[in-house]
Amino acid sequence: MDVIKDMVADKPVVIFSKSSCCVSFSIKSLISSFGANPTVYEIDQISNGTQVERELLQLGSQPTVPAVFIGQKFIGGAHKIMSLHVQNELPTLLLNARAIWIWTPKKDS
């Protein structure tokens, strides 16, 4: 777990992804839509990608990507992130991790 620990250290949001994964793209877009600037590691394009993928599996990331860390804590994959978004809890996590500084919910018309 040391490789992942080092990769997420001091970064408010980290997403482990694969360049060909459309679900990963959607999660990156969602988090960016709040104004966050996530650090993204495309594990199919980095030299230690196989080792990173093994560590993600050990953390319980099934499938391995996308794997999202907010505030250096493993949050989960696409299902968990979408659940947090629907429950309106994702912005709070991003604020607490200082990935975003301000967030105003959209008002229904």
N, C-alpha and C positions, 0 to 999 in steps of 0.2 A: 504494500500500500504506500510505500515511501515515494514511488514515482508520482503517483497521483497527488499525494499530499504536497509535494514540492510544486507541482504544476498549478495547484489551486491556491497556494499560499499568497496572501496579500492581494487577492483579486476578488472583487465583489461578486462577479458572476462568471462562471466557467461552464462552457458547453462542450462536451465531447461528442463529436459528430463523425459522419462519413460523407465524403463529398457527393456521393450518389444517392443519399438518403433524403427523400422528399419530406418525410416526417421531421427529420432534423432541421431542414430548411424552414419548415413551418414554425417550429419552436423557437428558432433563432429570430425569425421575423416577429413573432409574438412578443418576445422579451424586448426586442429592440423597439417595438411600438410604444413601450412605456418610457422610452428615452434612455434606456440602459445601453451600455456599450459592452456586451459580453466578450470575454476572451474565448475564442473558438479554436479548438484543436480538432483538425480533421485526421482521425486516427489512421485512415488509409493513406495518408500522405506524410506522416512523420516517421522517423527512423525507428522509434521504439513503440510503434503503434500496436504491435502484437502483445507486448508486455502490458501496455495500458489497457488493452481490451481484456486481458486475463484479470487484471486488478479490478476492472469494472464488474466483471462477472462475480468476483469474490465479494464485492460490495452488495451484490444482489441486483445489479442492473440487467434486467431481462426484457427485451433484447438489450444489447450493450449500448446502443445509441438510439436516440439522444440520451445522454446522461447529463443532468444539470446539477451544478453546485451553486448555491447562493450563500454568501457569507462563509465560505469554506466548508459548508455542510452539504452532504449529498442529499438532495431533495428527491430525485427520482427521474423517471423518464417522461415521455410525452403524456401518458395517461395522468400521471400525478400533476404535471404542470397545467394541463388543461383543466383538471378538477379544481386546482387552486384558483385558476383564472375565473371559472364559472362561479365559484364561491366568493369571488372578490377578495381573495387572500393573497394573491400574487403581488399586488402593488405594495402591501405591507412588508412582505419579505424583502422586496427590492429596496424599499426605503430603509429598513433596519440594517441592511447590508451596505448601505450608502452607494448602491448602484444607481439610484436616482435620488434627487434632492427634494423634489416636490411632485405631488400627484393630486390632480383634482378629478374626481369621478365625473363622467359625462352625465348630464341630466337628461332624463327622458322628456320627450316633448309632449 
